Amino acid sequence: MGKKRVITKGGQSGDDAGEKSHNEPKAARHVSTGIAHIQATYNNTLILITDERGNALASASAGGVGFSGTRKATPYAAARVAEIVAEKAKRLGVTEISVRVSGVGSGRDSAVRSLANNGLGISSIRDITPIPHNGPRRPKVRRV
């Protein structure tokens, strides 16, 4: 039958009185500096912008933008993702970011350039791609 709606004297229905809509953003955040985390893999490019404490502000991926298959890992897809994330971040007041790049995909450089070209000032760029120091133990010699 569904949820019953009771109209109160204030004019709001009882089921959503005092609650926020799911489409509205949380509290209006105005953050001036942030961190852009770029993960460029062989198959996709993901960009996340957080504040200084690590709380997510804006994110997007090449697959979410509309690219599919091998086109997700192209530099053009990474640039488009960076444009969308930069626009979301600018709406929240982010003007300067430090960039952390992870991965070996082809969209690394174009994502950083696109973030800079869309009005976000870049204070530093760090490569945080994990590098194995020695790797796992080698298998022992096979005896035949």
C-alpha positions as CSV (number, residue, x, y, z in Angstrom):
1,M,0.0,0.0,0.0
2,G,2.9,2.3,0.5
3,K,3.9,4.8,3.2
4,K,1.1,6.9,4.6
5,R,1.5,10.7,4.5
6,V,0.3,12.8,7.3
7,I,0.1,16.5,6.8
8,T,1.1,18.5,9.9
9,K,0.2,22.0,10.7
10,G,3.5,23.3,9.3
11,G,2.4,22.1,5.9
12,Q,5.1,19.5,5.5
13,S,4.2,15.8,5.1
14,G,5.1,13.7,8.1
15,D,7.4,11.2,6.2
16,D,9.9,13.8,5.1
17,A,9.5,16.5,7.7
18,G,13.0,17.5,8.9
19,E,14.8,15.2,6.6
20,K,17.0,16.2,3.7
21,S,16.4,15.0,0.1
22,H,18.8,12.4,-1.2
23,N,19.6,14.7,-4.2
24,E,20.8,17.6,-2.2
25,P,24.5,17.6,-1.1
26,K,25.5,17.3,2.5
27,A,26.5,20.4,4.4
28,A,27.7,23.2,2.1
29,R,31.5,22.7,2.2
30,H,33.9,25.4,1.2
31,V,37.4,24.0,1.1
32,S,40.2,26.0,-0.5
33,T,42.9,23.3,-0.7
34,G,42.6,19.6,-1.5
35,I,44.4,16.5,-2.7
36,A,43.8,14.9,-6.1
37,H,44.4,11.2,-6.1
38,I,44.9,9.9,-9.7
39,Q,44.9,6.1,-10.2
40,A,45.9,5.3,-13.8
41,T,45.8,1.6,-14.5
42,Y,46.0,-0.2,-17.8
43,N,42.2,-0.5,-17.9
44,N,40.8,2.6,-16.4
45,T,41.6,6.1,-14.9
46,L,40.1,7.1,-11.5
47,I,40.4,10.5,-10.0
48,L,39.3,11.4,-6.5
49,I,39.6,14.8,-4.8
50,T,39.7,14.9,-1.0
51,D,40.2,17.6,1.5
52,E,43.3,17.7,3.7
53,R,41.8,15.2,6.2
54,G,41.0,12.7,3.5
55,N,37.2,13.2,3.2
56,A,36.1,12.7,-0.4
57,L,34.8,15.8,-2.2
58,A,34.5,14.8,-5.8
59,S,35.3,11.6,-7.8
60,A,34.9,10.2,-11.3
61,S,36.2,7.5,-13.5
62,A,36.6,6.9,-17.2
63,G,34.0,4.2,-17.1
64,G,31.5,6.4,-15.2
65,V,32.0,9.2,-17.8
66,G,30.8,6.9,-20.6
67,F,34.0,5.3,-22.1
68,S,34.0,1.6,-22.4
69,G,36.5,-1.1,-23.2
70,T,40.0,-0.1,-24.2
71,R,39.0,3.5,-24.6
72,K,38.8,3.9,-20.8
73,A,42.6,3.8,-20.5
74,T,43.4,6.5,-23.2
75,P,44.8,9.9,-22.4
76,Y,41.7,11.5,-23.8
77,A,39.4,9.7,-21.4
78,A,41.7,10.7,-18.5
79,A,41.5,14.4,-19.6
80,R,37.7,14.2,-19.7
81,V,37.5,12.7,-16.3
82,A,39.8,15.4,-14.9
83,E,37.6,18.1,-16.4
84,I,34.5,16.7,-14.7
85,V,36.2,16.3,-11.3
86,A,37.7,19.8,-11.5
87,E,34.3,21.3,-12.2
88,K,32.8,19.4,-9.2
89,A,35.7,20.5,-7.0
90,K,35.4,24.2,-8.1
91,R,31.7,24.2,-7.1
92,L,32.9,23.3,-3.5
93,G,35.4,26.1,-3.5
94,V,38.6,24.1,-4.1
95,T,41.2,26.4,-5.8
96,E,44.5,24.7,-5.1
97,I,45.4,21.0,-5.0
98,S,48.4,18.7,-4.5
99,V,48.4,15.8,-6.8
100,R,49.2,12.2,-6.0
101,V,49.6,9.9,-9.0
102,S,49.5,6.1,-8.7
103,G,49.8,3.5,-11.5
104,V,51.4,3.1,-14.8
105,G,48.5,3.8,-17.2
106,S,48.7,6.1,-20.2
107,G,46.4,8.7,-18.6
108,R,48.8,9.9,-15.9
109,D,50.2,13.0,-17.6
110,S,47.0,14.1,-19.4
111,A,45.0,14.0,-16.2
112,V,47.4,16.3,-14.4
113,R,47.6,18.7,-17.3
114,S,43.8,18.8,-17.6
115,L,43.4,19.5,-13.9
116,A,45.8,22.5,-14.3
117,N,44.1,23.7,-17.4
118,N,40.7,23.7,-15.7
119,G,41.5,26.4,-13.2
120,L,43.0,24.3,-10.3
121,G,46.4,25.5,-9.1
122,I,48.8,22.6,-8.5
123,S,51.1,23.0,-5.6
124,S,52.9,19.7,-5.8
125,I,52.9,16.4,-7.7
126,R,53.9,13.1,-6.1
127,D,54.3,9.7,-7.7
128,I,53.1,7.1,-5.1
129,T,53.1,4.1,-7.4
130,P,54.0,1.1,-5.2
131,I,57.4,-0.4,-6.2
132,P,58.5,-3.8,-4.9
133,H,61.8,-3.7,-3.1
134,N,62.7,-7.3,-3.5
135,G,59.5,-9.2,-4.3
136,P,58.5,-12.6,-3.1
137,R,61.0,-15.5,-2.5
138,R,62.1,-17.3,-5.7
139,P,60.9,-20.8,-6.1
140,K,63.4,-23.5,-5.3
141,V,65.3,-25.2,-8.2
142,R,63.4,-28.0,-9.9
143,R,65.0,-31.4,-9.6
144,V,64.2,-33.8,-12.4
